[in-house]
Amino acid sequence: MSFFTGTAQDGSGDFQKSLTGNMLSKILTSPDKFSHPDELTYEGQNTLSLTGSIRRLLKKALLSINSLSLDAPLVAITWLWFFSHIYNCYIIPAHYYILFSVTWLAYSGDRLLDTLRTPGSIRNTPRHRFTSQHFVPLLGLWLLTATFSVCFLLMALNSTELKWGFCLLSLLALYFVSCFCFPHLARSFLPREFLVGMFFSIATHFFIVVQQPAWAPYQFWTGFSFFAICTLNCLAISRWEFTSDLDAREVTFFTSNPERLKQFHHILIVFLILQSVISILMMWNQQVPVFELSLLLSTLLLIGLDRGNVSSRLKPVLADLALLTPWLILSILS
């Protein structure tokens, strides 16, 4: 037995040596199969550099859209297009331009007024810093756009649209003047977040309502719900910029009611549940809840932004882009 055992051990040792030698020879003679560590590092650095460049470019583009006040007008014309599909209304290109320009004038004008009201202080937000640093060209662009838009709408709108449009613009101008002269009083009476929600809801429904002989109950629902999601959008931004607003002594809903900061997430959940219930009821009645599903998706995105680790500089513009959900919902369900 010792003989056979000794022979097996010797044979096993020779086999292991032969196998090891073959493996080493393959490694040494087949360099193409194994990349040099320096090459891997170089390729990895290139990939990381490209990814970082794309992310920086995307971030710069998003901040530029917000700094130029383009995100809110894009949201406005998106919902006008969406409501025209829901109510089967005819919207001409002039309506889109008027809504876009009026919304841009309102948002950029508000930031210009902020800079005029507090010329010595620059708020710690990219859009306010941009407005302060480029005040003169932005003011010139605002005046040029306002002049052209007034001339354009005088030619493009009928008498009914002009009458109600100027009523809306007069009320908005009155609020801006009061905010400039008596900011604490005006914004305590009607917080900016609720005004923006109201303005957006009325403006996006404006060209729809003037074509309707009478308001249907569902129009009250879409008007209220859209007012709610726009207000929640503004409240979310105020919540994320609470410290900046407090340092600048800005009057917002949360600087006036800081105890409400922790309750905001629950309000989003309640609104999400409400839209879910309405969607289920509509599907039960064999109706497609296109409007409600858009609000559901927008609310989910706001909740994700509120709870996520997204840069605080990007959150405001991403919150506005979260309202572009009608493009996705209609493309899927239409």
N, C-alpha and C positions, 0 to 999 in steps of 0.2 A: 504494500500500500504506500509505503514511503517513496518507492520508486515512481509510481504513477503520480503521486502528489508533487514530487519535485519536478517532474517533467512538465506538468501542467503549469506550475508557477513560472518556470523558465520560459515556456512558450508564451504565456500571458505577458511577461515583461517585454519580450521581443516584439510582440504585436503592438503593445502600447507605445514603445519607442518608434516603431515604424509609422503608426497612425499620427503621432505627434509631429514627426518629421515631415510627413506629407502635408499636414495642415499648415505648418510653418512655411513650407515651400510655396503653397498656394497663396498665402498671404503676401509673401515677398515678391512673387512673380506676377501677381494680379492687382496692381495698384489702382486700376480703373474701378474696381469694385468698392474701394474705400477712399473716401474723400479726405483730404488733409484737414486737420482741425482748423487751420487758419482760413482755408477756403470756406468751410462751413460758417465760421464767424463772419467772414466778409459778406457772404450771401445773406446771412441773417441780419446783419447790419443794414444792408441795402433794402431788404424787405421792411424792416422796422422804420427805416428812414422814409420810404415811400408811403407807408401807412401813416406815419406821423405828418407828412406833408399834406396828404389828402385830408386828414382830420383837421389840420390847421386851416386849410383852404375852405373846408366846409364850415368851420366855426366862424371864420372871417366873413363868409358870405351870409350866414345867418345873422350875425351881428350887424352887418351892413344893411340888410333888409329892415331890421328893427330900428337902427339909427336913422334911416331915411324915411321912417314911418310908412313903409310899404306893406307891412304885414296886415294891418287892420283893413285897408282898402281891398286887399286880395280876399280877405274873409268876407267882406261885405258883398262883393260882386259874386262870390261863390254861392252865398245863400240867396241872393236875388235870382240867380240862375236856377237854384234848387227849388225855390218857391214857385218859379214860373212853370216848372215841370209838375209840381204837386197840384197847382190850381189851374193848369193849362192856360196860362196867360201869354200874351204876345209881348215880348220885350225886345226893343230895338237896340242897336249898339249905342245910340245916344244915351239911353237910360243907364247903361253900364258905365259910360264915361262920367256922367253926372254924379252917380253914386260914388264912384271911385274918387273923383276930384273933391267932392264935398267931404268925404270921410278923411281923405288925406289932409285937407285944409283944417279940419277940426283937430286932428291929432297933432300935426306939426305946429299948428297955431297954439295949441295948449302948451307945448314945450317951449315955443318962443316966448310966450307970456311968462312962463316960469323963469326963464333967463332974464327977462326984463324986470320981473318983480324982485328977484334976488340976484342982481348982477355980480355981486362980489363972491358968491359961493357957487361951486360946481358940485352937483350931486354925484354921488359915487355910483352911477349907473352909466353904461356905455352910451345909451341914447342921449342922456342929458349932457354928458361930457362932449359928445359930438355936436350937439346943438350949440353949446356954449362956445366951442372952438371955431365953429363955422357959422356964427350967428348972421353976419352980414349977407353972405351969398344965399343962405337959407331964407332969410327975410325977403330978399329980392325975388327968389323963386316963388315964395308964397304969394307975394303981391302980384306977380305976373300970372300965376295959375288962377288966383282969385279973379283977376280982371277978365281973363279969357273965359273962365267957367261961367261967370255972370252973363257975359255976352252970348255964350253958346246956349245956355239954358233959356235965355230970353227968346231965342230963335227956335229952339228944339221942342219946348214944352207948350202944351195948350193952356188955355186960361185957367182951367180947374187945377191942373198940376202946378201952375205958377202960384196960384193963390195959396194953396196948402203948403207948397214948398217954402214960400217966403215966411209963412207963419212959423214953420218949424225952424228955419234959419234965424228968425228974429228971437225966438225963445232961447235958442242955443247961444246967440250973440249976447243976449241979456245975461245969461248965466256966466259967460266968459268975462264980461265986464265986471260983474259982481265978484267973481273969483279974483280978479286983478285988484279991485279996489278994497273989497272986504273978504279976503280969502277964508278967514276963520269962520265968519258968520255964514257965508254962502255954502261952504263945504260941510259945516255942521248941520245946516238945514237939510241939504241934499248931498250926501257923500258922492264923490266923483265916480265911484264904482257903479252906483245905481244909475247915475245920469248916463254913463256910457252904455250900460245895458239897455236903458230906455231908448237912447238915441239910435243904437244899432237895430233894435227891434222895429222901431218906427220907420227908420230909413230903408231897411231891407224889405219891409212890407209896403212901402209907399206906392211904388208903381204897380203893385198887385192890387192894393185896396182901391185905387182910383178907377180900376177897370171892373170892379165888382159892383153890381147894383145894390147888394145888401151883404152884410157880414153873416157868414155861416158860423155855427157854434165851433166847428173845427178850426176856423181862423182865429178865434179867441184863444183856443188851446195852443196853436202854433205860435201866436204872438206872445203869450205868457211864457211858454217853455223856452222860446228863443231869448226872450228877455232874461230868463233865469240863467241859462247857460252862459250868456255874455256877462252877466253880473258875477257869476261864479268864476269866470275866467279872470275878470278884473280883481276880484277879491283874492284869488290865488296869487296874482302878481304882487298885490299889496302885502300879502302875508310873507312872501319870499323877500320883499324889499323893506320889511318893517324897520330894521335897524337903520338903513339908509334914510328912510322917510323920517324917522325919529331924530336922527342927527341933523337933518335939514329943516326940522320943525315943520314938516309938511303935514297938512291935515288930511288924513285918510280915515277910512272906517276903522282900521285896526289901531292907528295911533290914538284915535278918540275912544276906542273900546278895546284896549289890549287884552282884556279878559276873554275876548271872543276868539283869540288866536287858536286855542286848543280845540275849539268847537267846530272849526271850519271843516275838518276831515269828516265829521259826522254829518254835516250838511250835504257834502258831496255824496255820501253813502245813501242818505235819504232820497236825494234827487235820482240817484241811480236806481233805487228800488222802485220809485214812482214810475220812471220810464219803462222799467222792466214789466211792471204790472200792466201798464197801458199797452205795451207791445204784445203781451200774452193775450189780453182781451181782444185786441184787433185780429191777431192770428186765429183766435177761437171763432171770430166772425168772418173768417176767410178773407181778411184784408191784409195787405202787405204794409207793415209799419215802417215805411222808408224813413220818414222824419224821425220817429222815435229811435230807430236803430242808429241813425247818425248821432243823435244826442247821447245815446248809450255809449258809443265808441268814444266820443269826445270826452265824456265824463270819466271813462276808464283811463284815458290818456292823462287827464288832469290829476286823477288819483295817483297814477304811476309817477308823474312828475313831482307831485307833492311828497311822495314817500321815497322816491329814488335818489340816488347819489349823483344827480346831474349838476353840472356847474351852475351856480346861481346867476352867472352872467347870461347863460343860454336859456334858462327857464322861461323868462318872459316871452321871447320869440317862439319857443317851442310850444308854449301855452296857446299862442295865437294860431300857430300851424295846426294845433290839435283840433281846431274848429273847421278844418278843411275836409272833414270826413265825408261830406256829401259826394265828393268826387269818387271815393271808393265805394260807398254804399250803392249809389246809382249805377256805377259801372258793373257791379256784381248782380244787382237785382233787376236791372232794366233789360 
